[in-house]
């Protein structure tokens, strides 16, 4: 019997980042024909309330909408769920309490990949958004791994967010890409030997060829794990 599993994708945060995630699943799949590819059930739902606003105590609770999507995906036949949005993992408990299938964390996969691709004493440069930074999701995971972390300053976080908002509005210009690259270079100057791009909008304009250090996007980390699980090459 086939060991293939169906992945359910909680998407829409943002919509283009979700499509990018799906395309990276395709690229990571060792397929020679249509039937070799991963089966996906996707809800690309841009109506989920703002996660950045929620972290500032403003607007509606996105956890309710995210959990509802998770439930629908399980009912539709998903064997496990993923979510290509870093900050939305603040509401991970809402998801896991709403489903009986496994939920695979983008935070866990990104950190594990960073640990595998660098030495124990290599400092990790964390590129992220203000909401994800204040939530401390990556800081906690890296601290538990005993890995030194180079963090962005408040001004750098503010600039990052303005560039992410431009990407979300459709601006993927060289100016935006260079703005984010300069922010990453600041982390490298301060000692980062490996970078984690902890926002799924980043890889829409950045790629590893732009840097002299290892550059890990959370999108790719989750996509690679998704393929392994879906094709039966790894366990939950």
Beta strands, then each sheet from edge to edge (+ up, - down):
strand 1: 7-11
strand 2: 40-44
strand 3: 80-82
strand 4: 102-104
strand 5: 124-127
strand 6: 149-150
strand 7: 194-197
strand 8: 214-217
sheet 1: 2+ 1+ 3+ 4+
sheet 2: 6+ 5+ 7+ 8+
end
